[in-house]
C-alpha cells in the first residue's frame, strides 16, 4: 500500500491543473495508490477520487464527482444513527485548518452496506487559503475481523483459565480437607497408640510383673526349706536367675511402652534417664544441659509424651547409624517456646528434601501435632543436629 504526503501533492492543486504533464503524473500517482483518496471543496463536494477509493464505496469515479461526500459515505454511525456534518472530523479538518487521523470509523457503500475504515483528512491550501481537504481511507475489515477473533480467543482463554482456576481451587480445597482429616487421624492414632501402650504397661506391671516377683520370693523361700543338696541349690539358683532376667525384661518392656519416670518426674528427668540408659548400653558419652527453670517448666501430658518420643527416636537413630562417641542435649527456654537441640559427633548424613523413613515421618508428624517445628542439620562427616521447638501454647 502506497503512502505519501498528500498535503505536499495538493498544495498547489489549482495551479497544477493547468499543466497537462503534472496532471498526468498526478493521475498516475492517485491511480497507483492502494488506499482510497478523494478531495473535497469547502462545501464538502468531491473534486476528485481515485479508482481504489471509488471501488471501496461501490461507485464509478464519475458518479462521485460533485457529490457531498459526507452524505454519500459518512452519513451514519455503525448503528444507523445520523452522523451530523458538524460532527464530522473530515470537515473539521479544513474548517479548523488542521489535519486529523481517525483509526476506527464506519463508511457506507452504494449498496447500503457499511465497512470499518481508518482515514486521514488534511486541508488543501491555495495561496495560504484553505480551499478544501484531501482524504485517504482504507477498508480495515480484515483487521477488525482479526481483532474480533483475537478478542474471542482471549475471552475463551480467560474462560478456560477461570474454569481451570476454579477447578484447581476446588481440588485444592478438597485436598486441604483430606490433608486436615489425615492429620487429625494421625494425631488420633498416635494418642490411641500411647493410651494403648499405657494400658498394656499397666496390665504387664500388675499381672506379669507381680507374678514374677511373687515367683521369685517363693523360689527363694522354697530353696531355704529344702534339705541341703548342691544339685538342687544350683537348680534353684538357675531358676531364680531366670526369674530375675524375666523381671528385667519386663521392666525394659514397661519402660519402652511407658516410662514411669515420665509420668512421675516429668520430661526433663525422663530425657536424662534416656541419656543414662544410652550411655550405659552403647558407651556413648551423653550430657544434658537444662536451664535452672527447666525442671519447673512442664508441658502438657500429651506434649511431653510427644517430645519424649521424638527424643527417643533421635537417640535410637544415633545408636544405630551415627557411630557417634558423644551426644549433647541442650534445652533452652523463651517466652514463646521451648527449644531442644540434640547434637552428635557421628558420621552425619545428607538430609533428604522430604522425609521418607517412617522414623523421620513420625518425628515430623508428632512435631506438627504439637504446632512446633523440627529441623535437621547434617552433612556427611559433620555430625547431626536436631532442633525441636515447641510453642508455649502447649504448656
C-alpha contacts under 8 A as a table, 3 or more apart, distances in Angstrom:
res1	aa1	res2	aa2	distance
1	X	33	X	6.63
1	X	34	X	4.86
1	X	35	X	6.70
2	X	32	X	7.81
2	X	33	X	5.28
2	X	34	X	5.94
2	X	35	X	7.31
3	X	33	X	7.42
5	X	8	X	5.64
5	X	9	X	6.64
6	X	9	X	4.99
6	X	10	X	6.12
6	X	122	X	7.79
6	X	134	X	7.11
7	X	10	X	5.52
7	X	11	X	5.81
7	X	122	X	6.58
7	X	123	X	7.28
7	X	124	X	6.61
7	X	134	X	7.73
8	X	11	X	5.20
9	X	12	X	7.56
9	X	13	X	7.65
10	X	13	X	4.77
10	X	124	X	6.25
10	X	125	X	7.76
10	X	134	X	7.93
11	X	124	X	5.96
11	X	125	X	5.49
11	X	126	X	6.36
12	X	15	X	5.32
12	X	16	X	6.08
12	X	125	X	7.17
12	X	126	X	5.83
12	X	127	X	7.96
13	X	16	X	5.15
13	X	17	X	6.12
13	X	126	X	7.51
14	X	17	X	5.40
14	X	18	X	7.40
14	X	126	X	7.35
15	X	18	X	5.91
15	X	19	X	7.66
16	X	19	X	5.44
16	X	22	X	6.22
16	X	23	X	6.50
17	X	20	X	7.11
17	X	22	X	7.54
17	X	23	X	5.87
18	X	23	X	7.76
19	X	22	X	5.50
19	X	23	X	6.09
20	X	23	X	4.92
20	X	24	X	6.07
21	X	24	X	5.17
21	X	25	X	6.37
22	X	25	X	5.03
22	X	26	X	5.99
23	X	26	X	4.96
23	X	27	X	6.08
24	X	27	X	5.10
24	X	28	X	6.27
25	X	28	X	5.19
25	X	29	X	6.16
26	X	29	X	5.01
26	X	30	X	6.18
27	X	30	X	5.09
27	X	31	X	6.02
28	X	31	X	5.14
28	X	32	X	5.98
29	X	32	X	5.35
29	X	33	X	6.47
30	X	33	X	5.46
30	X	37	X	7.16
30	X	50	X	5.58
31	X	50	X	5.45
31	X	51	X	5.89
31	X	52	X	7.12
33	X	36	X	7.39
33	X	52	X	7.30
34	X	52	X	6.26
35	X	52	X	6.15
35	X	53	X	6.61
35	X	136	X	6.48
35	X	137	X	5.94
35	X	138	X	5.34
36	X	49	X	7.54
36	X	50	X	6.43
36	X	51	X	7.49
36	X	52	X	4.98
36	X	53	X	3.38
36	X	54	X	7.20
36	X	56	X	7.08
36	X	136	X	5.49
36	X	137	X	5.07
36	X	138	X	6.05
37	X	49	X	5.63
37	X	50	X	5.67
37	X	52	X	7.54
37	X	53	X	5.57
37	X	134	X	7.22
37	X	135	X	5.61
37	X	136	X	4.43
37	X	137	X	6.48
38	X	46	X	6.83
38	X	47	X	7.41
38	X	48	X	5.38
38	X	49	X	4.02
38	X	50	X	6.50
38	X	53	X	7.06
38	X	134	X	5.85
38	X	135	X	5.41
38	X	136	X	6.66
39	X	46	X	5.65
39	X	47	X	5.46
39	X	48	X	5.35
39	X	49	X	6.54
39	X	132	X	7.20
39	X	133	X	5.68
39	X	134	X	4.25
39	X	135	X	6.05
40	X	43	X	7.43
40	X	44	X	5.08
40	X	45	X	5.00
40	X	46	X	4.40
40	X	47	X	5.36
40	X	48	X	7.41
40	X	69	X	7.61
40	X	132	X	5.36
40	X	133	X	5.40
40	X	134	X	6.42
41	X	44	X	5.27
41	X	45	X	5.51
41	X	46	X	6.72
41	X	47	X	6.65
41	X	131	X	5.96
41	X	132	X	4.06
41	X	133	X	6.59
42	X	45	X	7.46
42	X	94	X	7.69
42	X	95	X	7.94
42	X	131	X	5.87
42	X	132	X	4.75
42	X	133	X	7.67
43	X	68	X	7.51
44	X	67	X	7.92
44	X	68	X	5.17
44	X	69	X	6.15
44	X	70	X	6.97
44	X	91	X	7.18
44	X	132	X	7.62
45	X	65	X	7.38
45	X	66	X	5.08
45	X	67	X	4.98
45	X	68	X	4.19
45	X	69	X	6.07
46	X	49	X	7.28
46	X	64	X	6.60
46	X	65	X	4.95
46	X	66	X	4.92
46	X	67	X	5.57
46	X	68	X	6.24
46	X	69	X	6.23
47	X	65	X	5.64
47	X	66	X	6.14
48	X	61	X	7.93
48	X	65	X	6.15
49	X	53	X	6.27
49	X	54	X	6.61
49	X	61	X	6.18
49	X	64	X	7.58
49	X	65	X	7.44
50	X	53	X	5.40
50	X	54	X	6.37
50	X	61	X	6.94
51	X	54	X	5.14
51	X	55	X	6.13
51	X	60	X	7.80
51	X	61	X	6.47
52	X	55	X	5.22
52	X	56	X	6.19
53	X	56	X	5.15
53	X	57	X	6.63
53	X	137	X	7.53
54	X	57	X	5.46
54	X	58	X	6.06
54	X	59	X	5.10
54	X	60	X	5.70
54	X	61	X	5.40
54	X	64	X	7.58
55	X	58	X	4.90
55	X	59	X	6.01
55	X	60	X	7.07
56	X	59	X	7.93
56	X	109	X	7.39
56	X	139	X	7.35
57	X	73	X	7.32
57	X	107	X	8.00
57	X	108	X	6.67
57	X	109	X	4.30
57	X	110	X	6.05
58	X	109	X	5.64
58	X	110	X	5.24
58	X	111	X	7.29
59	X	63	X	6.35
59	X	64	X	6.82
59	X	110	X	6.54
60	X	63	X	5.33
60	X	64	X	6.83
61	X	64	X	5.41
61	X	65	X	6.73
62	X	65	X	5.54
64	X	67	X	5.64
67	X	72	X	7.27
68	X	71	X	5.73
68	X	72	X	6.16
69	X	72	X	4.80
69	X	73	X	5.89
69	X	74	X	6.85
70	X	73	X	5.73
70	X	74	X	4.53
70	X	75	X	5.62
70	X	85	X	6.78
70	X	88	X	7.80
71	X	74	X	5.83
71	X	75	X	4.71
72	X	75	X	6.55
72	X	108	X	7.48
73	X	107	X	5.25
73	X	108	X	4.53
73	X	109	X	6.39
74	X	77	X	7.92
74	X	83	X	7.08
74	X	106	X	7.27
74	X	107	X	5.28
74	X	108	X	6.35
75	X	82	X	6.19
75	X	83	X	5.11
75	X	84	X	7.20
75	X	85	X	7.77
75	X	107	X	7.99
75	X	108	X	7.73
76	X	79	X	7.71
76	X	80	X	5.38
76	X	81	X	5.40
76	X	82	X	4.46
76	X	83	X	4.47
76	X	84	X	7.97
76	X	106	X	7.93
76	X	107	X	7.99
76	X	108	X	7.99
77	X	80	X	5.21
77	X	81	X	5.27
77	X	82	X	6.34
77	X	83	X	5.89
77	X	106	X	6.39
78	X	81	X	7.42
78	X	106	X	5.89
78	X	114	X	7.31
83	X	87	X	6.98
83	X	88	X	7.27
84	X	87	X	5.40
84	X	88	X	6.73
85	X	88	X	5.10
85	X	91	X	7.45
86	X	91	X	7.39
86	X	92	X	7.49
87	X	92	X	7.71
88	X	91	X	5.65
88	X	92	X	6.42
89	X	92	X	4.92
89	X	93	X	6.04
89	X	100	X	6.94
89	X	121	X	7.83
90	X	93	X	5.28
90	X	94	X	7.35
90	X	100	X	7.45
90	X	120	X	7.85
90	X	121	X	5.52
90	X	122	X	8.00
90	X	133	X	7.67
90	X	135	X	7.50
91	X	94	X	5.81
91	X	95	X	6.07
91	X	133	X	7.79
92	X	95	X	4.87
92	X	96	X	5.62
92	X	97	X	7.83
92	X	98	X	7.94
93	X	96	X	5.65
93	X	97	X	5.78
93	X	98	X	5.03
93	X	99	X	5.24
93	X	100	X	6.04
93	X	121	X	6.14
93	X	122	X	5.96
93	X	123	X	6.13
93	X	133	X	7.29
94	X	97	X	4.65
94	X	98	X	6.27
94	X	99	X	7.54
94	X	122	X	6.62
94	X	123	X	4.45
94	X	124	X	7.39
94	X	130	X	6.61
94	X	131	X	8.00
94	X	132	X	6.10
94	X	133	X	5.69
97	X	122	X	7.97
97	X	123	X	6.01
97	X	130	X	7.11
98	X	122	X	6.45
98	X	123	X	6.51
99	X	120	X	7.37
99	X	121	X	5.62
99	X	122	X	4.31
99	X	123	X	6.57
100	X	120	X	5.66
100	X	121	X	5.37
100	X	122	X	6.57
101	X	118	X	7.71
101	X	119	X	5.95
101	X	120	X	4.31
101	X	121	X	6.53
102	X	105	X	6.76
102	X	118	X	5.59
102	X	119	X	5.44
102	X	120	X	6.23
103	X	117	X	7.29
103	X	118	X	4.47
103	X	119	X	6.56
104	X	116	X	6.65
104	X	117	X	5.86
104	X	118	X	5.18
105	X	116	X	5.66
105	X	117	X	5.18
105	X	118	X	5.94
105	X	119	X	7.93
106	X	114	X	6.38
106	X	115	X	5.66
106	X	116	X	4.60
106	X	117	X	5.65
107	X	114	X	5.58
107	X	115	X	5.68
107	X	116	X	6.48
107	X	117	X	6.47
108	X	112	X	6.27
108	X	113	X	5.83
108	X	114	X	4.29
108	X	115	X	6.47
109	X	112	X	5.44
109	X	113	X	5.41
109	X	114	X	5.91
109	X	115	X	7.77
110	X	113	X	7.33
115	X	139	X	6.62
115	X	140	X	7.69
115	X	141	X	6.46
116	X	139	X	6.04
116	X	140	X	5.60
116	X	141	X	5.62
116	X	144	X	7.51
117	X	137	X	6.54
117	X	138	X	5.43
117	X	139	X	4.68
117	X	140	X	5.16
117	X	141	X	7.36
118	X	137	X	5.64
118	X	138	X	5.69
118	X	139	X	6.99
118	X	140	X	6.81
119	X	135	X	6.79
119	X	136	X	5.40
119	X	137	X	4.08
119	X	138	X	6.50
120	X	135	X	5.59
120	X	136	X	5.40
120	X	137	X	6.59
121	X	133	X	6.41
121	X	134	X	5.69
121	X	135	X	4.46
121	X	136	X	6.71
122	X	133	X	5.40
122	X	134	X	5.54
122	X	135	X	6.68
123	X	130	X	6.30
123	X	131	X	7.55
123	X	132	X	5.77
123	X	133	X	4.12
123	X	134	X	6.36
124	X	130	X	5.58
124	X	131	X	5.66
124	X	132	X	5.04
124	X	133	X	4.89
124	X	134	X	6.53
125	X	128	X	5.65
125	X	129	X	5.15
125	X	130	X	4.34
125	X	131	X	5.69
125	X	132	X	7.30
126	X	129	X	5.11
126	X	130	X	6.30
126	X	131	X	6.42
130	X	133	X	7.99
139	X	142	X	7.97
140	X	143	X	5.20
140	X	144	X	6.17
141	X	144	X	5.02
141	X	145	X	6.02
142	X	145	X	5.00
142	X	146	X	6.05
143	X	146	X	5.00
143	X	147	X	6.05
144	X	147	X	4.92
144	X	148	X	5.98
145	X	148	X	4.92
145	X	149	X	6.08
146	X	149	X	5.03
146	X	150	X	6.01
147	X	150	X	4.89
147	X	151	X	5.98
148	X	151	X	5.00
148	X	152	X	5.99
149	X	152	X	4.97
149	X	153	X	5.98
150	X	153	X	5.03
150	X	154	X	5.94
151	X	154	X	4.92
151	X	155	X	5.96
152	X	155	X	4.99
152	X	156	X	6.00
153	X	156	X	4.95
153	X	157	X	5.96
154	X	157	X	4.94
154	X	158	X	6.02
155	X	158	X	4.95
155	X	159	X	6.03
156	X	159	X	4.94
156	X	160	X	6.11
157	X	160	X	5.08
157	X	161	X	5.96
158	X	161	X	5.00
158	X	162	X	5.90
159	X	162	X	4.99
159	X	163	X	6.05
160	X	163	X	4.99
160	X	164	X	5.88
161	X	164	X	4.97
161	X	165	X	5.82
162	X	165	X	5.01
162	X	166	X	6.04
163	X	166	X	5.06
163	X	167	X	6.06
164	X	167	X	4.97
164	X	168	X	5.99
165	X	168	X	5.03
165	X	169	X	5.96
166	X	169	X	4.97
166	X	170	X	6.13
167	X	170	X	5.10
167	X	171	X	6.05
168	X	171	X	4.92
168	X	172	X	5.85
169	X	172	X	4.97
169	X	173	X	6.02
170	X	173	X	4.98
170	X	174	X	6.17
171	X	174	X	5.06
171	X	175	X	5.99
172	X	175	X	4.85
172	X	176	X	5.97
173	X	176	X	5.01
173	X	177	X	6.13
174	X	177	X	4.98
174	X	178	X	6.07
175	X	178	X	4.99
175	X	179	X	5.88
176	X	179	X	4.92
176	X	180	X	5.92
177	X	180	X	5.06
177	X	181	X	6.06
178	X	181	X	4.98
178	X	182	X	6.07
179	X	182	X	5.05
179	X	183	X	6.11
180	X	183	X	5.05
180	X	184	X	6.15
181	X	184	X	5.09
181	X	185	X	6.02
182	X	185	X	4.90
182	X	186	X	5.95
183	X	186	X	4.96
183	X	187	X	6.15
183	X	369	X	7.83
184	X	187	X	5.11
184	X	188	X	6.05
185	X	188	X	4.96
185	X	189	X	6.01
186	X	189	X	5.08
186	X	190	X	6.14
186	X	365	X	7.83
187	X	190	X	5.14
187	X	191	X	6.22
187	X	366	X	7.62
187	X	369	X	6.35
188	X	191	X	5.09
188	X	192	X	6.05
189	X	192	X	4.92
189	X	193	X	5.94
190	X	193	X	5.00
190	X	194	X	6.16
191	X	194	X	5.12
191	X	195	X	6.08
191	X	302	X	7.74
192	X	195	X	5.05
192	X	196	X	5.98
193	X	196	X	4.99
193	X	197	X	6.02
194	X	197	X	4.95
194	X	198	X	6.17
195	X	198	X	5.09
195	X	199	X	6.14
196	X	199	X	4.95
196	X	200	X	6.05
197	X	200	X	5.14
197	X	201	X	6.00
197	X	257	X	5.20
197	X	258	X	6.44
198	X	201	X	5.02
198	X	202	X	6.22
198	X	257	X	6.59
198	X	258	X	5.66
199	X	202	X	5.21
199	X	203	X	6.27
200	X	203	X	5.03
200	X	204	X	6.08
200	X	257	X	7.73
201	X	204	X	5.15
201	X	205	X	5.97
201	X	253	X	7.93
201	X	254	X	5.26
201	X	257	X	6.08
201	X	258	X	6.46
202	X	205	X	5.03
202	X	206	X	5.84
203	X	206	X	5.17
203	X	207	X	5.74
203	X	208	X	7.57
204	X	207	X	5.32
204	X	208	X	5.01
204	X	209	X	6.06
204	X	250	X	7.55
204	X	254	X	7.39
205	X	208	X	6.00
205	X	209	X	4.67
205	X	210	X	6.54
205	X	250	X	7.86
205	X	254	X	7.27
206	X	209	X	6.05
206	X	210	X	5.70
207	X	210	X	5.48
207	X	211	X	6.07
208	X	211	X	5.07
208	X	212	X	6.06
208	X	250	X	7.89
209	X	212	X	5.27
209	X	213	X	6.16
209	X	247	X	6.57
209	X	250	X	6.69
210	X	213	X	5.13
210	X	214	X	6.14
211	X	214	X	5.10
211	X	215	X	6.04
212	X	215	X	4.93
212	X	216	X	6.13
212	X	243	X	6.50
212	X	246	X	7.50
212	X	247	X	6.42
213	X	216	X	5.11
213	X	217	X	6.38
213	X	247	X	7.30
214	X	217	X	5.12
214	X	218	X	6.16
215	X	218	X	5.03
215	X	219	X	6.06
215	X	243	X	7.54
216	X	219	X	5.14
216	X	220	X	6.27
216	X	240	X	6.01
216	X	243	X	6.16
216	X	244	X	7.34
217	X	220	X	5.18
217	X	221	X	6.20
218	X	221	X	5.01
218	X	222	X	5.97
219	X	222	X	5.10
219	X	223	X	6.00
219	X	236	X	6.97
219	X	239	X	7.71
219	X	240	X	6.58
220	X	223	X	5.16
220	X	224	X	6.46
220	X	236	X	7.95
220	X	240	X	7.39
221	X	224	X	5.28
221	X	225	X	6.50
222	X	225	X	5.09
222	X	226	X	6.34
223	X	226	X	5.58
223	X	233	X	6.78
223	X	236	X	6.43
226	X	229	X	7.95
228	X	232	X	7.89
228	X	233	X	7.51
229	X	232	X	5.30
229	X	233	X	6.05
230	X	233	X	5.02
230	X	234	X	6.12
231	X	234	X	5.29
231	X	235	X	6.22
232	X	235	X	4.95
232	X	236	X	6.05
233	X	236	X	5.06
233	X	237	X	6.02
234	X	237	X	4.95
234	X	238	X	6.15
235	X	238	X	5.08
235	X	239	X	6.24
236	X	239	X	4.91
236	X	240	X	6.04
237	X	240	X	5.07
237	X	241	X	6.04
238	X	241	X	5.00
238	X	242	X	6.18
239	X	242	X	5.10
239	X	243	X	6.14
240	X	243	X	4.97
240	X	244	X	6.04
241	X	244	X	4.94
241	X	245	X	6.14
242	X	245	X	5.05
242	X	246	X	6.11
243	X	246	X	5.02
243	X	247	X	6.20
244	X	247	X	5.04
244	X	248	X	6.24
245	X	248	X	4.96
245	X	249	X	6.15
246	X	249	X	5.02
246	X	250	X	6.11
247	X	250	X	5.01
247	X	251	X	6.18
248	X	251	X	5.08
248	X	252	X	6.28
249	X	252	X	5.11
249	X	253	X	6.16
250	X	253	X	5.07
250	X	254	X	6.03
251	X	254	X	4.99
251	X	255	X	6.06
252	X	255	X	4.99
252	X	256	X	6.18
253	X	256	X	5.12
253	X	257	X	6.09
254	X	257	X	5.08
254	X	258	X	5.91
254	X	259	X	6.69
255	X	258	X	5.21
255	X	259	X	4.16
255	X	260	X	6.81
256	X	259	X	6.30
258	X	262	X	7.84
259	X	262	X	5.57
259	X	263	X	7.20
259	X	270	X	7.50
260	X	263	X	5.33
260	X	264	X	6.16
261	X	264	X	5.14
261	X	265	X	5.24
261	X	266	X	6.67
261	X	269	X	6.85
261	X	270	X	5.51
262	X	265	X	5.70
262	X	266	X	4.70
262	X	267	X	5.50
262	X	269	X	7.05
262	X	270	X	5.00
262	X	305	X	7.83
263	X	266	X	5.92
265	X	268	X	7.98
265	X	269	X	5.97
265	X	270	X	7.24
266	X	269	X	5.74
266	X	270	X	6.30
266	X	295	X	7.76
266	X	298	X	7.14
266	X	304	X	7.82
267	X	270	X	5.03
267	X	271	X	6.17
267	X	298	X	7.42
267	X	304	X	5.84
267	X	305	X	7.89
267	X	308	X	6.80
268	X	271	X	5.11
268	X	272	X	6.16
268	X	290	X	7.87
268	X	294	X	7.57
268	X	295	X	6.19
269	X	272	X	5.00
269	X	273	X	6.12
269	X	295	X	7.84
270	X	273	X	5.00
270	X	274	X	6.20
270	X	308	X	7.53
271	X	274	X	4.92
271	X	275	X	6.32
271	X	308	X	6.84
271	X	311	X	7.49
272	X	275	X	5.16
272	X	276	X	6.26
272	X	288	X	6.59
273	X	276	X	5.04
273	X	277	X	6.16
274	X	277	X	5.18
274	X	278	X	6.20
274	X	312	X	7.39
275	X	278	X	5.06
275	X	279	X	6.09
275	X	286	X	5.74
275	X	287	X	7.26
275	X	288	X	7.85
276	X	279	X	5.12
276	X	280	X	6.11
276	X	286	X	7.10
277	X	280	X	5.07
277	X	281	X	6.12
278	X	281	X	5.18
278	X	282	X	5.82
278	X	283	X	7.33
278	X	284	X	6.98
278	X	286	X	7.70
278	X	315	X	7.75
278	X	319	X	7.83
279	X	282	X	5.47
279	X	283	X	4.76
279	X	284	X	4.93
279	X	285	X	5.75
279	X	286	X	6.07
280	X	283	X	5.77
280	X	284	X	7.93
282	X	319	X	7.17
283	X	325	X	7.64
284	X	324	X	6.87
284	X	325	X	4.77
284	X	326	X	5.40
284	X	327	X	7.06
285	X	325	X	6.16
285	X	326	X	4.69
285	X	327	X	6.24
286	X	326	X	5.90
286	X	327	X	4.81
286	X	328	X	5.84
286	X	329	X	7.86
287	X	327	X	6.51
287	X	328	X	5.00
287	X	329	X	6.27
288	X	328	X	6.04
288	X	329	X	4.82
288	X	330	X	5.90
288	X	331	X	7.93
289	X	328	X	7.82
289	X	329	X	6.23
289	X	330	X	4.68
289	X	331	X	6.09
290	X	293	X	7.99
290	X	294	X	5.72
290	X	295	X	7.63
290	X	330	X	6.17
290	X	331	X	4.97
290	X	332	X	6.88
291	X	294	X	5.04
291	X	295	X	7.94
291	X	331	X	6.78
291	X	332	X	6.48
291	X	333	X	7.61
292	X	295	X	7.11
293	X	296	X	5.50
293	X	297	X	6.42
294	X	297	X	5.17
294	X	331	X	7.58
294	X	332	X	7.87
294	X	333	X	7.40
295	X	298	X	7.25
298	X	304	X	7.90
298	X	395	X	6.49
299	X	303	X	5.95
299	X	304	X	5.63
299	X	394	X	6.21
299	X	395	X	4.19
300	X	303	X	5.10
300	X	304	X	6.03
300	X	394	X	6.18
300	X	395	X	5.09
301	X	304	X	5.30
301	X	305	X	6.33
302	X	305	X	5.12
302	X	306	X	6.21
303	X	306	X	5.07
303	X	307	X	6.19
303	X	370	X	6.51
303	X	394	X	6.58
303	X	395	X	7.82
304	X	307	X	5.17
304	X	308	X	5.97
305	X	308	X	5.04
305	X	309	X	6.17
306	X	309	X	5.16
306	X	310	X	6.28
306	X	366	X	5.94
306	X	367	X	7.47
306	X	370	X	7.85
307	X	310	X	5.10
307	X	311	X	6.24
307	X	366	X	7.87
307	X	367	X	7.77
308	X	311	X	5.21
308	X	312	X	6.03
309	X	312	X	4.84
309	X	313	X	6.11
309	X	363	X	7.91
310	X	313	X	5.17
310	X	314	X	6.27
310	X	363	X	5.39
310	X	366	X	7.44
311	X	314	X	5.08
311	X	315	X	6.16
312	X	315	X	5.25
312	X	316	X	6.11
313	X	316	X	5.03
313	X	317	X	6.20
313	X	359	X	6.81
313	X	363	X	7.46
314	X	317	X	5.20
314	X	318	X	6.25
314	X	342	X	7.97
314	X	386	X	7.90
315	X	318	X	5.00
315	X	319	X	6.17
316	X	319	X	5.16
316	X	320	X	6.18
317	X	320	X	5.11
317	X	321	X	5.71
317	X	322	X	6.99
318	X	321	X	5.50
318	X	322	X	4.69
318	X	323	X	7.02
318	X	324	X	6.89
318	X	344	X	7.57
318	X	346	X	7.71
319	X	322	X	6.39
319	X	323	X	6.91
319	X	324	X	7.55
320	X	323	X	7.43
322	X	344	X	7.94
322	X	346	X	4.68
322	X	347	X	5.47
322	X	348	X	6.47
322	X	383	X	7.80
323	X	346	X	5.17
323	X	347	X	6.38
324	X	327	X	7.36
324	X	344	X	6.16
324	X	345	X	5.28
324	X	346	X	3.84
324	X	347	X	7.06
325	X	344	X	7.70
325	X	345	X	6.61
325	X	346	X	6.99
326	X	344	X	5.76
326	X	345	X	5.98
326	X	346	X	7.92
327	X	342	X	7.07
327	X	343	X	5.65
327	X	344	X	4.49
327	X	345	X	7.01
328	X	341	X	7.88
328	X	342	X	5.77
328	X	343	X	5.21
328	X	344	X	6.48
329	X	340	X	6.89
329	X	341	X	5.61
329	X	342	X	4.52
329	X	343	X	6.46
330	X	340	X	5.68
330	X	341	X	5.18
330	X	342	X	6.62
331	X	338	X	7.31
331	X	339	X	5.75
331	X	340	X	4.63
331	X	341	X	6.57
332	X	338	X	6.02
332	X	339	X	5.25
332	X	340	X	6.55
333	X	337	X	6.35
333	X	338	X	4.56
333	X	339	X	6.22
334	X	337	X	5.30
334	X	338	X	6.06
335	X	392	X	7.13
336	X	391	X	5.90
336	X	392	X	5.00
336	X	393	X	7.82
337	X	389	X	6.41
337	X	390	X	5.37
337	X	391	X	4.13
337	X	392	X	4.53
337	X	393	X	7.98
338	X	389	X	5.69
338	X	390	X	5.19
338	X	391	X	6.43
338	X	392	X	6.79
339	X	387	X	6.96
339	X	388	X	5.58
339	X	389	X	4.39
339	X	390	X	6.30
340	X	386	X	7.99
340	X	387	X	5.68
340	X	388	X	5.10
340	X	389	X	6.50
341	X	385	X	6.68
341	X	386	X	5.68
341	X	387	X	4.50
341	X	388	X	6.46
342	X	385	X	5.56
342	X	386	X	5.13
342	X	387	X	6.48
343	X	383	X	7.41
343	X	384	X	5.78
343	X	385	X	4.38
343	X	386	X	6.53
344	X	383	X	5.56
344	X	384	X	5.57
344	X	385	X	6.63
345	X	348	X	7.74
345	X	382	X	6.93
345	X	383	X	4.46
345	X	384	X	6.89
346	X	381	X	7.10
346	X	382	X	7.11
346	X	383	X	4.56
346	X	384	X	6.99
347	X	380	X	5.96
347	X	381	X	4.47
347	X	382	X	6.26
347	X	383	X	5.37
348	X	378	X	5.56
348	X	379	X	5.23
348	X	380	X	4.55
348	X	381	X	5.19
348	X	382	X	5.38
348	X	383	X	4.11
348	X	384	X	5.28
349	X	378	X	5.74
349	X	379	X	4.93
349	X	380	X	4.54
349	X	381	X	7.39
349	X	383	X	7.57
349	X	384	X	7.42
350	X	378	X	6.48
350	X	379	X	5.31
350	X	380	X	6.13
351	X	376	X	7.14
351	X	377	X	7.17
351	X	378	X	6.32
351	X	379	X	7.22
352	X	355	X	5.98
352	X	356	X	7.89
355	X	360	X	5.83
355	X	361	X	5.85
356	X	360	X	7.02
356	X	361	X	6.66
357	X	360	X	5.49
357	X	361	X	6.16
358	X	361	X	4.90
358	X	362	X	5.86
359	X	362	X	5.16
359	X	363	X	6.32
360	X	363	X	5.05
360	X	364	X	6.22
361	X	364	X	5.22
361	X	365	X	6.02
362	X	365	X	5.05
362	X	366	X	6.03
363	X	366	X	5.30
363	X	367	X	6.23
363	X	374	X	7.89
364	X	367	X	5.11
364	X	368	X	6.09
364	X	374	X	6.37
365	X	368	X	4.99
365	X	369	X	6.23
366	X	369	X	5.21
366	X	370	X	6.48
367	X	370	X	5.11
367	X	371	X	6.40
367	X	372	X	5.21
367	X	373	X	6.07
367	X	374	X	6.41
367	X	388	X	7.75
367	X	390	X	7.76
368	X	371	X	4.94
368	X	372	X	5.70
368	X	373	X	6.87
369	X	372	X	7.50
370	X	390	X	6.84
370	X	391	X	7.74
370	X	394	X	6.86
371	X	390	X	7.07
371	X	391	X	6.76
372	X	388	X	7.32
372	X	389	X	5.43
372	X	390	X	4.59
372	X	391	X	5.83
373	X	387	X	8.00
373	X	388	X	5.87
373	X	389	X	5.18
373	X	390	X	6.81
374	X	386	X	7.24
374	X	387	X	5.78
374	X	388	X	4.72
374	X	389	X	6.56
375	X	386	X	5.78
375	X	387	X	5.12
375	X	388	X	6.58
376	X	384	X	7.22
376	X	385	X	5.91
376	X	386	X	4.61
376	X	387	X	6.44
377	X	384	X	5.83
377	X	385	X	5.18
377	X	386	X	6.41
378	X	382	X	6.49
378	X	383	X	5.96
378	X	384	X	4.45
378	X	385	X	6.34
379	X	382	X	5.31
379	X	383	X	6.70
379	X	384	X	7.18
380	X	383	X	7.19
390	X	394	X	7.28
391	X	394	X	6.03
392	X	395	X	5.67
